[in-house]
């Protein structure tokens, strides 16, 4: 494919360079590629229509994403939904505590502790020169976690006793409809049975104090999680109304509920909006957007010569140090098991492997643009974010970035570079923990969004399409490492 510059395209189309850039960022020039800060336009591209253009493919992908998010309120339910999609695409479930035969050309997955999953597609021609193509994301999101002694009471009000899970924006969870989801363990004869539950009709609310009682609230207010974030459930009910309701729904006695991991989540549905339908707003975009798009990439990708791996973690929002977190041995033990069954050298496979750590990133805020770095800044609908951090909270370096940039170019998908301002501390994500378990080339990427860790976040609808395509391209690629030379081919 031959490309021309923005200025050359402007002369060809009789448009200003600024108009050409705007059309490129809106996806209205087919095949246009963003390299760093420069757009490259296919030499045979047609002049875009000046009328408003809606990307129907992006809308379709965004609608499917919203459906997935609506049906995946917690990591437990998300993993169940992911496994259902894998079953439909001829993956089989294997178990860590049972022997199994892993062969070339097979597709399978493992689930650990109900809330973390590793799916693997083994190419039929894998050899000692092959490697693992890995994308990792996380299924948990900041929310309110229900405490073991869940029922409380104040005055005539029955309340749900909660604590804060992750670094959520507290006010965004107030005056929202909150529903119950997670996992409940019951005693049945001599067994303990795990139930994955979602009760969207079991609604409660954290009520705000009216402005008449807190006249300075708009001047800044520090919310106390133990006081301000406790949840209104009902009134004038007998003791333990929530526990009784849970037992009723499971058709067991109160005392048969041994314990639970239950969360309150914003049950509002996502929407697609904007003059061009260019935005998507929804709960839990961080990081179910990357979960869904990487899953689609795995299913649609094709690679006979490598081993494709999808790793969906839990507990990223609270530090990843758990049996199901990125700092666990789940990935290491699974990859070791696969290499042993295939009779391939584990160390050679790892040395030929590449990890994509996929977690959303911060777009420039329309009202607070000064909070972003003046040069390395992100915009929604302008492509995949490649994330850098000098403190190594992101794993990207020049080599891993260049490799991923090439994959984006091969898929004709634009990309952007992101760093935080030098005086603002950035967050970390999955890659840095996984590299302590299995060391390989790694890049941190994501999709640009606003209001991260709010109960209702906003991202770009076109980026959903971009992500599916670039993950499909990654899973269809073979990255060959020869000392200081790197080749990416299908």
N, C-alpha and C positions, 0 to 999 in steps of 0.2 A: 504494500500500500504506500503510495506517495502522498506527501502532505504539503500544504502551503501554510504560510503564516497568517495571523489575524489581519495584518495590513494588506497582504495579497488577496485574502478573501474579501476584504472590504472593497477593494478596487473591482474585483470580479462581480460582486453582488451590488455595487453602487451603494454601499452602506458605510457608516462610520465604524472605526475599529471598536469603539465602545459598544455599538449595537451588535457587532459580530460576537464579542465576548459575552454579552447578555444572552444572545441566542444559544451559544454553546453551553452556558451554565444552566439554561432551561431545558437542555436536551433537544433543542429544535434544529440542530444541524447534525444529521446522522453521521456517526462514526468519528465525531470530533473527540480529541483526546487531550486531557490536561496533563502536561509534563511540568511538574513544579508549579510555576505561576503562568506558564505559557500554553495557550491553546494551539493545537495543530489540527488543521482542517483537511479532510481528504480532498485531493485535487479534483475529483469528480463530483463533489458535494453540490447539491442544488440549493438555490437561494431559499431561505425559510419563508414560510407564510407569515405575514405580519399580524394576522388575526391570532386570538388567544388559542393556544394549543394545549390540549390535555393529553397526557401520556397514558393511554388506556392500559398498556402493559404494566406500568407502574401502579396504576389504580387497582388492577386485578391482584397484583402481588401484595399491595398494602391491605386490601380487603381480606385476603387469606391470612395475613399476619395478624390483623385485628381479631379475626375469629380464633386463631391459635391463642392469642393473649387472653381473650375473654374466657377461654376454656382452661387456662393454666394459671390460676391465682397464686399457687405456691409451687415450690420446687418438686414436691411429691406428686402433684397432679400434672405438672409440666412433664416430668419424666415418664409418667404413665401415658400421656398423649404422644410424646416422642416415640415411645416403644410401639404404640399402636400404628404410627406412621411407618416405622421400620418393618413391622410385621406385614403391612400391606405391600411393601416393596421387597419381600422375600428374604428379609433378615430373620434369623432364628435366635432365640435367647439361650445363652449358656450361663453357667453359674460358677462363681469363684470356688465354691466348696465341693464341686463335683467334677469328675474327670470327663474330658470331652476330646474329640478329635478335630483339630483345626487343620484344614487342608487348603491348598491353592484353589482360587476361584470361589471361595465360600464367603458368605456375608452373615455376620452374627453380632451380638451385643451382650454386654454384662451390665447388670444394675447392682449398685452397692447401697445397702441400707435405705432403699426406696427413693433416694433423692439425688443420686449421681449415676451417670451412664457413660459407658464407652462403647461406641459402635465401630466395627471394623469391616472393611471390604478388602479381601486379599486378592490381588491380581493373579491371574492364572499363569503368568510367566515370571513370577518373582524369583529372584536369585540372590547370590551373595553380593551383587552390585546394586540391589534394591535398597530402599529406605522407607521410612514412615512419613507420610504427608499428614500432619496433624493440625486440626483446628480445635481450639478450646474456647469455651464460653461458660457463663454461669447462669443458673436458673433461679437463683434467689434474688429477692428485691427487698429494700427497706420497708418495714411495716411494723405492726404492733403484735407482739407475741403474748398469747394467753398464759398466765401463770398456772402452776399445778392446782393450787387452791383458787379456782377461777371465779367463784361467786362471792361478791361483796355487797354490802348494803349501807346506804347513807340515807337517813330520814326514811321516806317511803320508797326510795329508789333502789331497785336492784341493779347492780353494776357488774361489769366484767373487769377483773383485776388483770392488768397487762403491764408488760415492760416493753422497752424500745428495742427493736431488732434492726441493727445497721444505722447508718448516719442519715436518717430521714429528715426532711424538712417538716418539723412538727406541725406548724399551722396548716399545712396542706392536707393533713389527715383529720382536721377538725371540721365539723358540719358536713361530713361526707357519709354516704351510706356504706357501712363496713359489714362485710359478710365473713363467714367462718370457713376455713379450709385447712387441711393438713393431714395428720395421721393420728389415729386413735388405736391404742393397744387394749384388747379385751382378754379376760380370762374365760376360756371355754374348756370345761373339764380339766384336763391336765396340760392344756396347751395355752400359749399366749399367741393371739392372732392379731396381725396388723391390718388395719382398715384405712385405705386412702379415701378421704372424704372431701366433698365440696358442697357447702350449703348456701347457695346464693340467696335463698329466701330467708335465711336466719340473719336478720339485719339488726345492727346497733349503730349508735352515733356517739361521737365525742362532741358534746355541745360547747359552744363558745360562751363566754360571759358577755352579756349585752353591753354595748358601749356606754350605757347610762351608769353601769356599775364599775366600769373601768374606762374612764374618760380619756386616759392617756395612752390607750392601747395602740393608736396609730403613730405614736411617738417612739414606739419600740417596747416590746414586752418579752421577758424571758419566761418561756413555758417550763413548768416543773413537771417532768414525766410522771412522778408519783401522785401529783395533785391534779394538774390540768388535763392530762391525757387519759384519765380513767373513763371507762366507756359506759354509757347509759344503755341498759338492756330492757328493763321493764319496770313495773312498779307494783308494790303491794303483793308480791308473790311469795310463796313459801320458800323455805330455805333451799339453796342450791338449784334455782330454776334452770340455769344453763346446763348444769351437769345432768339434770333430769331430762332435759330436752335431747341432749346427745344420746343418752341411754335409750330413750324412746325411739329415736331414729334408727339406732342400731339393733333395736329389739332385744336389749339386755337389761339387767338390773343396774342401778347406780353403782353398786359395789363391784360389779363385774368390769367396770372401766378401770384398768390398772393405771394407765397414764396416757399422755398424749403430747404431740407436738402440733399445736394448733395456732393459727395466726388469723388476725383480722386484716382484710385487704379491701381496697377501694373497688367496689363492684361496678362502677360506672363503665360503660362501653367506650371503646375508642371511636374516633371519627376521622374522616378525611375532609380537609377543608382548604380554603384559599381560593383566589380568583382562578387559578390554574389547577386547583386540587393538588397543590404542591406540598401541603403539610399533612402530617398525621399526628394526632394527639391521642394519648392512651395511657392508662397505668402501665407500669412495668416494662416500658421500652428498654430500659437498662435492666437486664441485658437479654430479655427474651427476643429482641430484634435480631441480635447476633445468633442466638440459639436457633431460631427459625430459619434464618437465611443460610447458616452453615449446614443445617440439616438438609435443606433443599439442595445445596451444593453437593453434599455427599451422595444423595439419592440420584441426582442428575449427572454427576461426574462419571467418567469412565477411564480406568487406568489399569491396564493389564500387567504393567511392569513394576508397580509399587504397591504399598500397603496403605490404604486410606483409613484414617482414624478420626473419629469425632468424639471429643471428650467434653461432656457437660457436667460441670462441677456444682456443688452446693457450698454455702457458707462463705462465699467471696466477700459479702458485705460485712462480715464480722471477722475477717482476717485469714480465712482459708485453713486454719489449723484445726482440722477435724478429720474424722475417718472418711468423710466424703468431700473434703476440701482439696484444693490444688496442692496443698502442702502435705498431703497424704501419700501413701505408696501405691495408690490405685493404678495410676498410669504405668509406673515402673513395673509392677508385678504383672500387669496385663501384657505389656509389650514383651517382657521376658518370656512369658508363657507362650505367646504366639510364635516367637522366634524358635523356641525349643521344639514346639510341635511341628513347625515347618522345616526343622533341621537346618536352620540358617544361623550364622554367627551373629549373636545379639550385638556385640560391640561394633561390628561392621555396619549393621543396619542402622544403629544410632548415629554413627559417624556420617551416614548418608541421608540423614533425616532433616526435616524442616518443620518448625512449629510456628503456627499463627495464633497468637493470643488475641482473641476478638472480644472487645468490650467497648461500649460507646464512649464518645468523647464530646468535649464542650464546644458548641458552636458559638460564634460571636453573638453576644446578646444585643437585641435591637435598642435597648435603653441603657446598657452598661458596656458599650464596646471597649471602653478603656481598660476593662479587666482582662482582655485578651492581649497576647503579645502582638506588637504592631506589625510583624512580618509573618510569623508562623501561626496563622489563625485559620479557623475553619468556618465554612458556610454550609448550611443544609443544601442538599441537592447538587453539590459540586464534587461529589466523589468520595472515595474511601479515605479515611483519615489514617495516616501513618504517624504513629506517636513516638516522640523522642523525650528522653529525660536524662540530663547529665548525672543525676543521682542513681540512675539505673533502676528506677521504679518501673520503667518500661525497658524491654529487652532489645529494642531496635538498635542496630549499628549500621554502618555504611553498607556492609555486604548484604545483610539481611534485608535492608530497605531496598537496595538496588535489585535484588532478586524479586521482591514483591512488586516493585515498580514495573519490572519486565513482565510479570504475570498480568498486571493491570493493563499494560500496553497490548499484550497478546489478546486480551479480551475486549479491547477498545473501551476500557472503563477509566474515567478520570480519577485522580488521586490528589490529596493535599497533605502537607506536612503540619504537624501540630507540636508545639511545646507550650508550656505555661510561661507566663511572665516570670522573669528571674527573681522577682520579689514576692511571688505567690507560690506556696507549696502545693504541688500536685499530688494526686492520689496514685496508688499502685493498683495492680490487677493480678491476673493469673500467671503470666509468663515467668515472672521472677521466682515464684515458688516452684513451678514445674522444673525449671532449669537446675534447681538443687537436687531434684530426683533423677532426671534424665537430661544430660547436657547435650545441646544441639544448637544449630543456627536457629534464631528465633526473631520474630518481628511482632510488635504490638500494633494492632490496627483497630478501627472502630468506625461507627457511623455518627455523624454530627447531630447533636440534639441540644435542646434547651431544657432548663429546669430539672437537671439530673437530681434524683432522690426526692423529687416531689411525688405526691400521690397521683399526679397527672402530668405527663411529660410530653414534649413536642419534638418531632424530627421531620425529615424530608421524605416525601413519598417516593421520589425518584431514587433515593439512596437504597431503598429496599430492593428495587430491581437491580441496581448496580451490585449490591452485596451478593445476591444470589448468583449473578453471572460471574463475579470474580472468584467466589468460592468454588463454583463449578469448574472454572478454569484451573484453579489451584489443584483441585482433586484430579484433574485430567493431565497434569503436568508431571514431568520427571526432571528433577533437579540434580544435575550431575556435577560432582565436586572433584576437581583434579588439581590438587595443591592450591594455587591461587587463581585458578580459572573456574568459572561457574557457567554451566550451560542449562538453559531451561527449554525443554522440548516436550511435545506430546508423544 
